[in-house]
Amino acid sequence: MGRPPFTALARAYAASVGGDAFVAVALAGSLFFMVPSAEARPKVALYLLLTMTPFALVAPVLGPALDRAKTRRVTLATASCVARAVLCLLMARHLHSLLFYPEAFGVLVLMKGFQVAKSSLVPAVVSDPAELVRANSRLTLNGVVGGALAGAIAAGVLKIGSGSYVLVLGASVYVVAAVLSARVPSARDVAVEADTPLRPSQLLGIRLASVAMAVVRGGVGFLVFALAFGLRREGQPAWFYGAVIAASSFGGLVGAVAAPRLRRAVREEAVVVAALAIPAGAALLGARSEARPAALIAALALGLGSAVGRAGFDSLVQRDAPDTVWGRAFARYEAYFQLAWVLGAFVPTLITLSIGTALLLLALGLGAGVVAYLGGLAAESLVGR
């Protein structure tokens, strides 16, 4: 797995996530952090609705395109980086114009397109299917590190300059990502033939895991906005919410490192169970704690669970599904997970919840996900026998 093909993909992904971090900082500094408190909830609700639209385009359009162009997925990934670089330059020029919004929308669509292309390329650069969890975890780790470094630089640039400078630098990072993407070898054929259908057990296993991951992603959206509104209502300083985000990122790093070690001991299905059970226990513990430590504990555990679960789910799809459906499968499930994230985020946006109540609800939701997933696996095993 440490061969040049995987290394090239890992570097390209880190650079792409770094460029995304520059765009996120520019958007936050220019649009979202200036919203008055009284207008926060309706504007946040509108933002949540808009985040679904890129996935609505990616799922039906880009997924099948990736499947038809199996040997040209590298070209599509490279084109995504180049297009984002161009759009960043246009956004820097139109920062205070209405043209800024369709350009930002285009960048969001292309971000998701690159994510789908990356996931469909992983098995082509990994020789042993047993190494898929490790490969996905290393990519996650590279992305977290690249995004954190780029985000810190972008925040510094925004403080001394403006959003336009951040976007110009982001365009240059996307150019680097395009060069690195072009060096990824073209996808080779894998062991599964193009016309090999999915066995019912494979399809059911993927669907069960997708439901479990949707619960995790819904929990992430729920916690992000529950803590944002809850900490703001309790008068916590803005830097503490930054500390909560840092705790979540650190949890993602730990999860990316832990996932391959966990996979060496258990199958992908057990990795998905751990992704639900660990943050459920932490949220239940946090519900009985003070607001600050509870927020940090829950964010850390959910970041860990999300990283572990995503690595396990991606590997399960890459293990069980033919490569001819990877593109549309990852695009469809990305849309599904984003919908779960949005629905989870809507709850604390529309309903006022204390931090303790929010964490208790999170623990109950994740716990129910564990029970449902294990029950589904048990039923699948009985039907199979």
C-alpha positions in Angstrom: 0.0 0.0 0.0 3.0 2.3 0.5 3.7 2.1 -3.3 3.9 5.2 -5.4 0.3 4.9 -6.8 -1.2 5.1 -3.3 1.2 7.8 -2.2 0.3 9.9 -5.2 -3.4 9.6 -4.4 -2.8 10.4 -0.7 -0.9 13.6 -1.5 -3.5 14.7 -4.1 -6.3 14.2 -1.6 -4.4 16.1 1.1 -3.9 19.0 -1.3 -7.5 18.9 -2.4 -8.8 19.0 1.2 -6.3 21.8 1.9 -7.9 23.9 -0.9 -11.3 23.1 0.5 -10.2 24.5 3.8 -9.2 27.8 2.2 -12.6 28.0 0.6 -14.4 27.2 3.9 -12.5 29.9 5.8 -13.2 32.4 3.1 -16.9 31.6 3.2 -17.1 31.7 6.9 -15.2 34.9 7.2 -17.2 36.6 4.5 -20.7 35.3 5.0 -21.5 33.3 8.2 -19.6 34.9 11.1 -21.1 38.3 10.5 -24.6 37.2 11.0 -26.4 38.9 14.0 -27.7 36.6 16.7 -31.4 37.3 16.0 -30.9 36.2 12.4 -28.8 33.2 13.1 -31.4 30.4 13.1 -33.2 31.2 9.8 -29.9 31.8 8.0 -28.5 28.6 9.3 -31.6 26.7 8.2 -31.3 28.2 4.7 -27.6 27.2 4.7 -28.5 23.6 5.6 -30.9 23.4 2.7 -28.3 24.7 0.3 -25.8 22.1 1.4 -28.0 19.3 0.0 -28.0 20.7 -3.6 -24.5 19.7 -4.6 -25.2 16.1 -3.6 -28.4 16.1 -5.5 -26.3 16.8 -8.6 -23.4 14.6 -7.8 -25.4 11.4 -7.2 -27.4 11.1 -10.5 -24.8 12.7 -12.8 -21.2 12.2 -11.6 -21.6 8.7 -10.2 -22.7 7.0 -13.4 -20.1 9.1 -15.3 -17.3 7.7 -13.1 -18.6 4.2 -13.6 -18.6 4.6 -17.4 -15.2 6.2 -17.4 -13.4 3.7 -15.1 -10.0 4.3 -16.7 -10.5 8.1 -16.7 -11.4 8.7 -13.1 -7.9 10.3 -12.6 -8.8 12.7 -15.4 -12.1 13.6 -13.8 -10.4 14.1 -10.4 -7.7 16.4 -12.0 -10.4 18.4 -13.9 -12.2 18.9 -10.6 -9.1 20.5 -9.1 -8.5 22.7 -12.1 -12.1 23.9 -12.2 -12.1 24.7 -8.5 -8.9 26.8 -8.9 -10.6 28.8 -11.7 -13.8 29.3 -9.6 -11.7 30.4 -6.6 -10.1 33.2 -8.7 -13.6 34.3 -9.9 -14.9 34.2 -6.4 -12.0 36.4 -5.2 -13.0 38.9 -7.9 -16.8 38.8 -7.2 -16.6 38.6 -3.4 -19.2 41.3 -3.0 -21.2 40.5 -6.2 -24.2 38.2 -6.8 -21.9 36.2 -9.0 -20.1 35.0 -5.9 -23.0 32.6 -5.0 -23.2 30.5 -8.2 -19.4 30.3 -8.2 -19.4 29.1 -4.6 -22.1 26.6 -5.5 -19.9 25.3 -8.3 -17.0 24.8 -5.9 -19.2 22.8 -3.5 -20.4 20.5 -6.3 -16.8 19.9 -7.5 -15.6 19.2 -3.9 -18.1 16.4 -3.6 -17.2 15.2 -7.1 -13.5 14.8 -6.1 -14.5 13.0 -2.9 -16.5 10.4 -4.9 -13.7 10.0 -7.5 -11.1 9.5 -4.7 -13.2 6.7 -3.1 -13.6 5.0 -6.4 -9.8 5.1 -7.1 -8.7 3.6 -3.8 -9.0 -0.1 -4.7 -7.0 0.6 -8.0 -4.0 1.7 -6.0 -4.2 -1.0 -3.2 -3.0 -4.5 -4.2 -4.5 -6.4 -1.2 -8.3 -6.0 -0.4 -7.5 -6.7 3.2 -5.6 -3.3 3.2 -8.6 -1.3 2.2 -9.4 -0.1 5.8 -5.8 0.9 6.3 -5.7 2.7 3.0 -8.9 4.6 3.7 -7.7 5.5 7.2 -4.4 6.9 5.8 -6.3 9.0 3.3 -8.5 10.3 6.1 -5.4 11.1 8.2 -3.8 12.9 5.3 -7.0 14.9 4.7 -7.3 15.9 8.3 -3.7 17.0 8.5 -3.8 18.8 5.2 -7.1 20.5 6.1 -5.9 21.5 9.5 -2.6 23.0 8.2 -4.4 24.8 5.4 -7.2 26.0 7.7 -4.6 27.5 10.1 -2.8 29.3 7.3 -6.1 30.5 5.8 -7.3 31.9 9.2 -4.0 33.8 9.5 -4.4 35.2 6.0 -8.0 36.2 6.7 -7.0 38.0 9.9 -4.3 40.2 8.2 -6.0 40.4 4.8 -9.4 39.6 3.3 -11.4 36.8 1.9 -10.1 37.6 -1.6 -6.5 36.8 -0.6 -7.7 33.5 1.0 -9.4 32.5 -2.2 -6.4 33.3 -4.4 -4.2 31.2 -2.2 -6.8 28.5 -2.3 -6.7 28.5 -6.1 -2.9 27.9 -5.9 -3.5 25.0 -3.6 -6.0 23.5 -6.0 -3.4 23.8 -8.8 -1.0 21.8 -6.7 -3.8 19.2 -6.1 -4.4 19.0 -9.9 -0.7 18.3 -10.6 -0.6 15.6 -7.9 -3.9 14.1 -9.1 -2.5 13.8 -12.7 0.3 11.6 -11.3 -2.1 9.0 -9.9 -1.9 5.9 -12.2 -5.1 5.2 -14.2 -7.4 2.7 -12.6 -6.6 -0.9 -13.3 -9.1 -3.7 -13.5 -9.8 -5.4 -10.2 -10.7 -9.0 -9.5 -14.4 -8.6 -10.0 -15.7 -8.6 -13.6 -17.7 -5.8 -14.9 -20.9 -7.9 -15.3 -20.7 -9.6 -11.9 -23.9 -8.8 -10.1 -24.1 -8.2 -6.3 -25.2 -11.2 -4.3 -28.2 -10.4 -2.1 -26.1 -10.8 1.0 -23.6 -8.3 -0.2 -26.3 -5.7 -1.1 -28.0 -6.2 2.2 -24.7 -5.8 4.1 -23.9 -2.6 2.3 -27.4 -1.2 3.0 -27.3 -2.1 6.7 -23.9 -0.4 7.0 -25.1 2.7 5.1 -28.0 3.0 7.6 -25.5 2.8 10.5 -23.3 5.4 9.0 -26.3 7.7 8.3 -27.0 7.6 12.1 -23.4 8.6 12.8 -23.5 11.4 10.2 -26.9 12.6 11.6 -25.3 12.6 15.0 -22.4 14.8 13.8 -24.8 17.3 12.3 -26.9 17.3 15.4 -24.0 17.8 17.8 -22.3 20.5 15.7 -25.4 22.8 15.8 -26.6 21.7 19.3 -23.2 22.8 20.8 -23.1 25.9 18.6 -26.4 27.2 19.8 -26.1 25.8 23.3 -22.7 27.3 24.1 -23.7 30.6 22.6 -26.8 30.6 24.7 -24.8 29.9 27.9 -22.4 32.7 27.2 -19.4 30.6 26.4 -16.6 32.4 24.6 -16.1 31.9 20.9 -12.6 30.4 21.4 -14.1 27.5 23.4 -16.2 26.5 20.4 -13.0 26.5 18.5 -11.6 24.2 21.1 -14.6 21.9 20.6 -13.9 21.8 16.8 -10.2 21.1 17.6 -11.3 18.2 19.9 -13.5 16.8 17.1 -10.6 17.0 14.6 -8.2 15.3 17.1 -10.8 12.6 17.5 -10.8 12.2 13.7 -7.0 11.8 13.8 -7.2 9.1 16.5 -9.9 7.3 14.6 -7.9 7.4 11.3 -4.9 5.8 13.2 -7.1 3.3 15.1 -9.2 2.0 12.2 -6.6 -0.2 10.5 -5.5 -1.6 13.9 -9.2 -2.4 14.7 -9.6 -4.0 11.2 -6.7 -6.4 11.8 -8.6 -7.8 14.8 -12.2 -7.7 13.4 -14.2 -7.4 10.2 -15.5 -4.2 8.7 -18.9 -4.8 10.2 -17.4 -4.7 13.7 -15.7 -1.4 12.8 -19.0 0.1 11.9 -20.5 -1.1 15.3 -17.6 0.6 17.1 -18.3 3.8 15.2 -21.7 3.9 16.8 -21.0 2.5 20.2 -18.0 4.6 21.2 -19.7 8.1 20.8 -22.9 6.7 22.3 -21.1 5.9 25.5 -19.3 9.2 25.6 -22.5 11.2 24.9 -24.2 9.4 27.8 -21.3 10.2 30.1 -21.2 13.8 28.9 -25.0 14.2 29.5 -24.2 14.0 33.3 -21.2 16.4 33.2 -20.7 20.1 33.1 -21.2 21.9 29.8 -17.5 22.4 28.9 -16.1 19.0 29.6 -19.3 17.4 28.2 -18.9 19.3 24.9 -15.2 18.3 24.6 -15.8 14.6 25.4 -18.7 14.3 23.0 -17.0 16.1 20.1 -13.8 14.0 20.6 -15.7 10.7 20.6 -18.0 11.5 17.7 -15.0 12.7 15.6 -13.3 9.4 16.4 -16.4 7.4 15.6 -17.1 9.2 12.3 -13.5 8.6 11.1 -13.5 4.9 12.1 -16.9 4.3 10.7 -16.2 6.0 7.3 -13.0 4.0 6.9 -14.9 0.8 7.6 -17.9 1.6 5.4 -15.8 2.6 2.4 -13.8 -0.6 2.8 -17.0 -2.7 3.0 -18.3 -1.2 -0.3 -14.9 -1.6 -2.0 -14.8 -5.2 -0.7 -18.3 -6.3 -1.7 -19.3 -4.2 -4.7 -18.0 -4.5 -8.3 -15.8 -1.7 -9.4 -18.3 -0.9 -12.2 -20.7 0.5 -9.6 -18.3 2.2 -7.2 -18.8 5.7 -8.6 -22.6 5.7 -8.4 -22.5 3.8 -5.1 -20.3 6.4 -3.4 -22.1 9.3 -5.0 -25.5 7.9 -3.8 -24.3 7.2 -0.3 -22.6 10.6 0.0 -26.0 12.2 -0.8 -27.7 9.9 1.7 -25.2 10.7 4.4 -25.4 14.4 3.8 -29.2 14.3 4.0 -28.8 12.5 7.4 -26.3 15.3 8.5 -28.8 18.0 7.4 -31.7 16.4 9.2 -29.7 15.9 12.3 -28.6 19.6 12.2 -32.2 20.8 11.7 -33.3 19.5 15.1 -31.2 21.9 17.3 -31.7 24.6 14.7 -35.5 24.5 15.1 -35.8 23.4 18.7 -34.0 24.9 21.7 -32.1 22.2 23.6 -29.8 22.4 26.6 -26.4 20.7 26.2 -27.3 18.0 28.6 -30.5 17.2 26.9 -28.9 17.2 23.5 -26.2 14.8 24.6 -28.8 12.4 26.1 -30.7 12.5 22.8 -27.5 11.8 20.9 -26.7 8.8 23.1 -30.2 7.4 22.6 -30.0 7.8 18.8 -26.6 6.3 18.5 -27.5 3.5 20.9 -30.6 2.7 18.8 -28.4 2.6 15.7 -26.2 0.0 17.4 -29.2 -2.2 18.2 -30.7 -1.8 14.7 -27.5 -2.6 13.0 -26.7 -5.7 15.1 -30.3 -6.8 14.7 -30.0 -6.4 10.9 -26.8 -8.4 10.8 -28.4 -11.2 12.9 -31.4 -11.3 10.6 -29.1 -11.4 7.5 -27.2 -14.3 9.0 -30.4 -16.3 9.8 -31.7 -15.7 6.3 -28.4 -16.7 4.7 -28.4 -20.0 6.6 
